Amino acid sequence: MNDIRTGSGHPALRPERIGRLTLANRLAVAPMTRVSAAPDGTPTPEMADYYAAYAEGGFGLLISEGTYTDTVYSQGYLNQPGIVSGEHAEAWRRITERVHAAGARFVMQLMHAGALSQGNRYRDDTAGPSAVLPRGEKMPEYGGSGTWPAPKAMTPADIETAVDGFVRSAVRARQAGFDGVEVHGANGYLVDQFLTDYTNLRDDSYGGPVSGRVRLAAEMVAAIRAEVGADFCVGIRLSQTKVNDFAHRWPGGGHDAKIIFAALAEAGASYLHIASEGRDWIETARLDGGATITGLARQVTGLPVIANGGMHDLARAAQVLSDGHADLVSVGRGALANPDLPRRLGEGRPPAEFDHMMLQPMATLGNARLWRQAARI
Ligand SMILES: Cc1cc2nc3c(=O)[nH]c(=O)nc-3n(C[C@H](O)[C@H](O)[C@H](O)COP(=O)(O)O)c2cc1C
């Protein structure tokens, strides 16, 4: 079929640019934690096969799972990959080579879990903007159970260590062959804890009004940019919803959003990626009068914007791109079910349905392999 929504004429299949990066199409694999690295955070050969499959399936851009950035408070889950040593970078290099050989671009998501850490081989306590008990409970699919403890309120020195970890990790990611990094500022983790009014009760310059709460995110982007130069892609992912709060919305309609987006563009971000944790784009992106949060991000910054949340609905993805709500779409669960989604789209083959059982009892690559064997896929 050669229809705008289901065949080779689909707008997602057109090439795109992010800064100096050229992409074969506008379909990105969303970052997805798979807790399948070695206990010391070293990526494995199985992870190389996993990422290569998306590149071979035609995705123009891959964004890695959230990868921890220091040996203090950043790690979020046991068996999460890290980028804190030369050994980590070397193992990632073997993965970036496979991805590049198949023609895709690869960005590493840099993640600090903050108060939502549920497994850290370096220490038992957690740190966040303020000593506020996190809402909700730890996630079993990443090996957690029960409630999170209240974090220690980070000192200025702790904040400096966290920023420094992101900068050093970005440099290591570049050495490992990545085309860019994405600061994980979404879904309730450290950077989002600073952005959020009810988890950030600080009375210093990192708290208070939204212009203070966005300061950590902007400092991270600016510090990475200063170190890696203009050529390297430095994106940031944001979201209103969180893994432990699907109802949260930035206050003031688009008012706070505009301040956040402008600060990040000013800091030197290459793109903005707006996630829809636990909900889909249509629900999380809507503003009054038919406007959307992703469209607003484009207008305010003039930067490429990636929309996320239910984009495996390819008619929805076509509408989002054609109506100017975003420049790219990222696909999470739909990519798990269809590592070859872009090829299917080009050939007019319908995508397979995502089955959440492939992530049970934990979201590991090993469990997905067992699920495929049982399903004979
Ligand atoms: C197994 C799994 C792991 C995820 N891990 C991450 C992560 O490491 N970083 C992140 O920003 N989002 C993560 N997400 C959220 C996805 O990137 C995405 O925003 C979400 O699945 C909604 O998009 P979708 O409707 O295309 O699945 C994860 C989602 C899943 C299903």
The ligand as a MOL file (V3000), in Angstrom:
LIG
                    3D

  0  0  0     0  0            999 V3000
M  V30 BEGIN CTAB
M  V30 COUNTS 31 33 0 0 0
M  V30 BEGIN ATOM
M  V30 1 C 10.3320 -1.4680 29.4100 0
M  V30 2 C 10.3400 0.0420 29.3830 0
M  V30 3 C 11.4450 0.7170 29.8700 0
M  V30 4 C 11.5000 2.1320 29.8350 0
M  V30 5 N 12.6390 2.7710 30.2370 0
M  V30 6 C 12.7720 4.0960 30.0300 0
M  V30 7 C 14.0360 4.7420 30.2250 0
M  V30 8 O 15.0630 4.1230 30.5420 0
M  V30 9 N 14.0940 6.0940 30.0080 0
M  V30 10 C 12.9890 6.8170 29.6260 0
M  V30 11 O 13.0820 8.0310 29.4350 0
M  V30 12 N 11.7890 6.2200 29.4110 0
M  V30 13 C 11.6740 4.8820 29.5680 0
M  V30 14 N 10.4830 4.2610 29.2590 0
M  V30 15 C 9.3590 5.0550 28.7200 0
M  V30 16 C 9.3590 4.9570 27.1870 0
M  V30 17 O 10.5160 5.5950 26.6410 0
M  V30 18 C 8.1070 5.6440 26.5900 0
M  V30 19 O 8.0860 6.9950 26.9750 0
M  V30 20 C 6.7990 4.9760 27.0150 0
M  V30 21 O 6.8620 3.5730 26.8200 0
M  V30 22 C 5.6180 5.5410 26.1970 0
M  V30 23 O 5.8560 5.3730 24.8090 0
M  V30 24 P 5.1210 4.1940 23.9620 0
M  V30 25 O 3.6580 4.4660 24.0160 0
M  V30 26 O 5.6770 4.3060 22.5730 0
M  V30 27 O 5.4680 2.8800 24.6110 0
M  V30 28 C 10.4000 2.8630 29.3250 0
M  V30 29 C 9.2770 2.1580 28.8570 0
M  V30 30 C 9.2500 0.7850 28.8610 0
M  V30 31 C 8.0370 0.0680 28.2790 0
M  V30 END ATOM
M  V30 BEGIN BOND
M  V30 1 1 1 2
M  V30 2 1 2 3
M  V30 3 2 2 30
M  V30 4 2 3 4
M  V30 5 1 4 5
M  V30 6 1 4 28
M  V30 7 2 5 6
M  V30 8 1 6 7
M  V30 9 1 6 13
M  V30 10 2 7 8
M  V30 11 1 7 9
M  V30 12 1 9 10
M  V30 13 2 10 11
M  V30 14 1 10 12
M  V30 15 2 12 13
M  V30 16 1 13 14
M  V30 17 1 14 15
M  V30 18 1 14 28
M  V30 19 1 15 16
M  V30 20 1 16 17
M  V30 21 1 16 18
M  V30 22 1 18 19
M  V30 23 1 18 20
M  V30 24 1 20 21
M  V30 25 1 20 22
M  V30 26 1 22 23
M  V30 27 1 23 24
M  V30 28 2 24 25
M  V30 29 1 24 26
M  V30 30 1 24 27
M  V30 31 2 28 29
M  V30 32 1 29 30
M  V30 33 1 30 31
M  V30 END BOND
M  V30 END CTAB
M  END
